[in-house]
């Protein structure tokens, strides 16, 4: 096996199962053809190592880590001078997302690895050929680099610190926006409930679609509209977690799992994180004096994924994205 | 109540003891097994309600143990919690019942998942009474449960719909059916002559939403069912449109609350069935009130003006285009979405009014903004039920800049975009176009433009950067604008397909 793959190994790098761009593109093309033929998913993960990681010695260390963190059936290689790609056969969006987490953890100990930007693309949602998938992954990596998560260096900060930062600043973009809600504001205090109800409706409308939702509120009760809608729907594949303090009846709500977290910060800040393979949305509202709220919301995948990861890590929850 | 007994078989003794101590603290009984063979023995001897196993359990692995116990009729229904260091595929894994957790375990979350799983498994496995409505009617059944002072949930299924009645100490606390609750839901279920029921004893913690005593409730419910059947011909037709009569003036004060509720709902110019659906009062009372208001001349009824049937709205090619668009997206299951981007709520309301003349269209009663009077409408406003089981929902999103994240968040399964512009909103054309551009950055979908009122077409075209071939549809000209706009939109789908 070693002899067979040797010519395809990335030039100059002494790492097994780490191939050059030509081999990667050919393998990707075949994998795309196979996925089309059998209607099965496959994904690609792109690791943008940046300019600092082009030295062969540095690259070799990173490549070893990448190979170690992936399965035997995955194919990793140099996409170009500073970008590595991993082809993940039979892997859907969520599998690719968990591979990214695994790779990030593996490369955490390496200084250049810590600076790497990860993105992933899945057949057929992001493209139907290897070229389209690679293009999509590159575009996502560029978006990720330009995202608030990277710019503000949220990766190295604490969960509540990030929430405080997001609700105190004034964001005015299409992907990120701040607004005030409540008494005397254009947006009513019920906006949060309304958006949550709509998210629940999106979940129940496609019960077979995987996803994850964290709904954190001051008082959890089975009479909350969000909870009622979830409870009256049939079984859904998406995982919904209700976070906060609540009454006993909350345990009996269908399709939702209560996470009783006694944290005083949850009494004045409530949030919803929602992620599935097509949609990412987060809304965070901080209560001020006089029944007004400073809110922030975003549809940026990187930021939503990052917030979910931070939340899971800091409260020692199961690491999962759907 | 019997305590939940959990069998814990984890390879790491420290972890097993910590989990056992935590679950004991949460009121569960625990038994631990150091290896798979002992776990198998205990599972058969002790009959646990839940089994937590390590995938890498010594002697007999977690997955092997699962398969063995699944074959035993005494343990086949017991939910499993699998714990592993790495993700794994488990043959026969029952989604919603079995749990898979990766280490490290968060005990709070583990407990929450186990509770939910037990709840799901319990709702399937502990039916005390079950039967068919043809053998025992719902009213008789409720009377029986009342006399025996039962507590639990009664599930009634008929014609693919399932309703629930919550009973505590024999009293009816609440009823749920689709989007309806309380007496409305219960009385609807009284109409069911065929179907199945099952009663599951469990503690009911939901608040008491039905105030009437069981005896009164049953008598009133049966009276309404009988009168509804006997007077059906005298009640307004569900498909007729009702409007407030401007000549009648305002409704006097001090009348019954149901009258104000109905008048508010009629103000939106609704079909009778929409009013019945959206009102929280029982169906018969709503029909009767509409009838009485019509007799007094407060509202007028226009028979058959609503839903048109018998003519084709979309061609086979258009339907095929929509189906391909929906199934081409990831995970679409017969549901598509048309986003409405508008400069104001009244223009959305006007567009929806036109849509109501189209076959298969229904105003969404679960809409997040029932009054259509908000500055920034947000939510589903209506649904087209197309042939072949497809749903196409019209979803309105606000276009002011700080609501930008909502555009992408709610554009899943996107089929097309309708941009609605009225004369007051011509200054916001740029925002509207920016919203459309932002959505189309991540999605491919055709769009159409609809204007209302005195709008300068040239300026509008310039603002929207429209080419000469792109049409601006005008609302309120009585030319079936909505239908034409949709045809143009779905033709765009076809063009898109060709370009791919």
Interface residues (C-beta under 8 A of the other chain):
Chain A: X93 X98 X122 X124 X125 X172 X173 X174 X175 X176 X177 X178 X179 X186 X187 X194 X195 X197 X198 X199 X201 X202 X205 X206 X208 X209 X222 X223 X232 X235 X237 X241 X247 X248 X249 X251 X252 X254 X256 X257 X258 X259 X260 X261 X274 X276 X277 X278 X279 X280 X281 X297 X298 X299 X300 X315 X316 X317 X318 X319 X320
Chain B: X87 X95 X96 X101 X102 X104 X105 X106 X108 X109 X112 X113 X115 X116 X119 X120 X176 X202 X205 X206 X207 X328 X329 X330 X331 X332 X333 X335 X366 X368 X369 X375 X376 X378 X379 X380 X401 X402 X403 X404 X405 X406 X407 X408 X409 X410 X412 X413 X434 X435 X438
